[in-house]
Amino acid sequence: MIHAIDHVVILVHDLAAAMNDYASLGFTVTPGGVHADGATHNALVAFADGSYLELIAFRREAPDHIWWRYVAEGEGLIDVALLPDAIDDDVTAARMRGLDMTGPFSGGRERPDGVRIAWKTARPATPDLPFLCGDVTPRDLRVPTGAARLPPNGVTGIARVLVATRDPAVSAARYRALLGIEGTTVAAGVSFELGASAIVLTALNERHRREGPCALELRGGASVDLDPAITHGVPIRLGT
C-alpha cells in the first residue's frame, strides 16, 4: 500500500548555496551525499511527520538522467516521491489497475559519513504522477532522525503538494490507478489524501506551464509565504 508522501525534489544549481539559504529560513539542513551514479548530490530537510525536502544538484552533465531535462528551465520543484509498504507489490497492483509504470529500479547513495544506503524506485509514464521510493536499507539511514526533524521555524511536515495538470479529471483517473483510492473535489481541483498530507491536482495556468508539482504548503510555523528567491524558485507557504 502507498500510504504517505516520502519527499519532494527541489533542483538547485549550487547545493552549498541552497543549503545556506534554507538554513536562513529556519530549516534544519542535513548533507545527504553523492548518488550511486555520481551525477548528483543532495541535502535533506526532514520533518517530524517523516517526510522531507530533497535539495539536489548535478555534479556533472548527465543527459540520460531523468531530471537533467529540468536544468535548462532553472531551479525549482521538479518531482514528488511516495512511500510504499512493498514497492514490488504496489507496482503490480497499479499495473493491474491499468497504469503504465517502469521499474522497480535499484538506487542508492553514500552519506558523508561513509554509510551506503539503498532503495528501489518505480515511475509512471506521465509527469503529472509522482514516483515511488521504497527502502532496501532501513529508512532511518536515508532520512535524518532526532533533532534534524525539529527545525527552528516550527515546520512539522508537508501538508499539501500542488500538482499542475493539463486536465485534472484525466490525471485524477491516473492517481486512482496508482493509489487505489478515490480523490475528493476541493476548490483548487482534486485532492488525494495520503495520511495527514495530500496531493492536490490543479489546472495548468500562466504561472505553471508544465505538468508536475508546482507549489508546497507546509504544516506548522508562522503563517507566511516564503521568498522564492531564497527557496530557489519553489512557492512555499508555511503555517497551513
C-alpha positions in Angstrom: 0.0 0.0 0.0 1.2 3.5 -0.8 0.5 5.5 2.4 2.5 8.7 2.5 4.4 11.4 0.7 8.0 10.4 1.1 9.7 13.5 -0.2 9.7 16.3 -2.8 12.6 17.0 -5.1 13.9 20.6 -5.5 16.5 21.1 -8.2 19.2 23.7 -7.4 22.3 24.8 -9.2 24.6 25.2 -6.3 23.9 22.8 -3.4 26.0 24.6 -0.8 24.2 27.9 -1.6 20.8 26.3 -1.4 21.7 24.7 2.0 22.7 28.1 3.4 19.5 29.7 2.0 17.2 27.1 3.5 19.0 27.2 6.8 18.5 31.0 6.8 14.7 30.3 6.6 14.8 28.3 9.8 15.0 24.9 8.3 17.5 22.2 9.5 19.5 21.0 6.5 21.4 17.7 6.6 24.0 16.8 4.0 22.9 13.8 2.1 25.8 12.6 0.0 26.5 11.6 -3.6 24.2 9.3 -5.5 25.3 6.0 -6.9 25.7 7.2 -10.5 27.9 10.1 -9.3 25.8 12.6 -11.3 24.0 14.3 -8.4 24.4 15.1 -4.7 21.9 16.2 -2.2 20.9 17.6 1.1 17.7 16.9 3.1 15.3 19.0 5.2 13.5 16.4 7.3 10.3 16.9 9.3 8.6 15.3 12.3 5.9 13.6 10.1 8.7 11.6 8.3 8.6 13.5 5.0 11.4 15.7 3.7 12.6 18.1 1.1 15.4 16.9 -1.1 17.7 19.7 -2.4 19.5 18.1 -5.4 22.2 19.4 -7.7 24.1 18.0 -10.7 27.8 17.5 -10.3 28.3 17.0 -14.0 26.4 16.9 -17.2 24.1 13.9 -17.3 21.8 13.9 -20.4 20.5 10.5 -19.7 19.4 11.4 -16.1 15.6 11.6 -15.6 15.9 15.1 -14.1 18.5 16.5 -16.5 15.8 18.0 -18.7 14.8 20.4 -16.0 18.3 22.1 -15.8 17.6 24.3 -18.7 14.4 25.6 -17.0 16.2 26.7 -13.9 15.8 25.9 -10.3 12.6 24.7 -8.6 10.3 21.9 -7.6 10.6 19.1 -10.1 9.2 15.8 -8.6 7.4 14.1 -5.8 8.1 10.6 -4.2 5.6 8.5 -2.4 6.4 5.9 0.2 5.2 2.3 -0.5 5.0 -0.5 2.0 6.2 -3.0 -0.6 7.2 -1.4 -3.8 7.1 -4.6 -6.0 3.5 -5.4 -4.8 2.4 -1.7 -5.2 3.8 -1.6 -8.8 2.0 -4.8 -9.6 -1.3 -3.5 -8.2 -1.0 -0.3 -10.1 -0.4 -2.1 -13.3 -3.4 -4.3 -12.7 -5.5 -1.1 -12.4 -4.3 -0.2 -15.8 -1.4 2.2 -15.1 1.8 2.1 -17.2 4.8 2.0 -14.9 8.6 1.3 -15.2 10.7 -0.4 -12.6 11.4 -1.0 -9.8 15.0 0.0 -10.3 17.8 -0.1 -7.8 19.2 3.2 -6.5 21.4 4.5 -3.6 23.9 6.9 -2.3 26.8 7.2 0.0 26.4 9.5 3.0 29.2 11.9 4.0 29.9 9.5 7.0 30.5 6.6 4.5 27.3 4.8 5.2 25.8 3.3 2.0 22.1 3.3 1.6 19.9 1.6 -1.0 16.4 1.9 -2.3 14.2 1.0 -5.2 12.2 3.4 -7.4 9.4 2.9 -9.9 7.9 5.6 -12.1 4.7 6.1 -14.0 4.9 7.2 -17.6 3.4 10.7 -17.2 4.9 13.8 -15.4 1.7 14.6 -13.5 2.2 11.5 -11.3 4.7 11.0 -8.5 7.3 8.2 -8.4 7.6 5.5 -5.7 10.7 5.2 -3.5 10.9 2.1 -1.3 13.8 1.4 1.1 16.1 -1.6 0.9 18.3 -0.5 3.8 16.4 0.9 6.9 14.7 4.2 6.2 16.3 5.8 9.2 19.6 5.6 7.3 18.2 7.5 4.4 16.0 10.1 6.3 17.5 12.1 9.2 16.0 11.5 12.6 16.0 13.1 16.0 16.8 16.8 16.2 17.2 17.0 12.5 13.4 16.7 12.2 12.7 19.7 14.5 13.6 22.8 12.5 13.8 26.2 14.4 11.0 27.6 12.2 8.5 25.2 13.7 7.5 23.3 10.5 6.4 19.8 11.2 5.7 18.3 7.8 4.2 18.5 4.3 0.5 19.5 4.4 -0.1 19.6 0.6 1.7 19.4 -2.7 0.0 21.2 -5.5 0.4 19.4 -8.9 -0.4 21.2 -12.2 -2.1 19.1 -14.8 -3.5 19.7 -18.3 -6.7 18.0 -17.3 -7.3 17.4 -13.6 -10.0 14.8 -14.3 -7.7 12.8 -16.5 -4.9 13.0 -14.0 -7.3 12.0 -11.2 -8.0 8.8 -13.0 -4.3 8.0 -13.2 -4.0 8.8 -9.4 -6.8 6.4 -8.7 -4.9 3.7 -10.7 -1.7 4.4 -8.8 -3.1 4.7 -5.3 -6.2 2.6 -5.4 -8.2 5.3 -3.7 -10.7 8.0 -4.7 -10.0 11.7 -4.7 -12.2 14.4 -3.4 -13.2 17.6 -5.1 -11.8 20.8 -3.5 -11.7 24.4 -4.5 -8.3 24.0 -6.2 -9.2 20.8 -8.1 -9.0 17.2 -6.9 -7.3 16.1 -3.7 -5.8 12.7 -2.8 -5.2 12.2 0.9 -2.1 10.4 2.0 -2.1 10.2 5.8 -2.0 13.7 7.2 -0.8 15.1 3.8 -2.4 15.5 0.4 -1.6 15.9 -3.3 -3.9 18.4 -4.9 -4.4 18.4 -8.7 -4.9 21.8 -10.2 -5.2 23.1 -13.8 -2.2 24.5 -15.7 -2.1 28.3 -15.8 0.2 31.1 -16.8 2.3 30.6 -13.7 2.7 26.8 -14.1 3.3 26.0 -17.7 4.3 22.3 -17.4 2.7 19.3 -15.7 4.1 18.3 -12.4 4.5 19.6 -8.8 4.2 23.4 -8.7 3.9 24.5 -5.0 4.2 23.3 -1.4 2.2 24.0 1.7 4.0 23.1 4.9 2.4 22.4 8.3 3.5 24.4 11.3 5.5 27.6 11.8 4.3 31.2 11.3 1.8 31.8 8.5 3.9 33.2 5.7 4.8 32.8 2.0 8.5 32.3 1.7 10.5 34.3 -0.8 11.1 32.2 -4.0 14.5 33.9 -4.4 15.6 32.2 -1.2 13.7 28.9 -1.8 15.3 28.6 -5.2 12.2 29.0 -7.2 9.8 27.0 -5.1 6.5 28.6 -3.9 6.3 27.5 -0.3 3.6 28.6 2.2 4.2 27.9 5.9 1.5 27.6 8.7 -1.0 25.5 6.8 
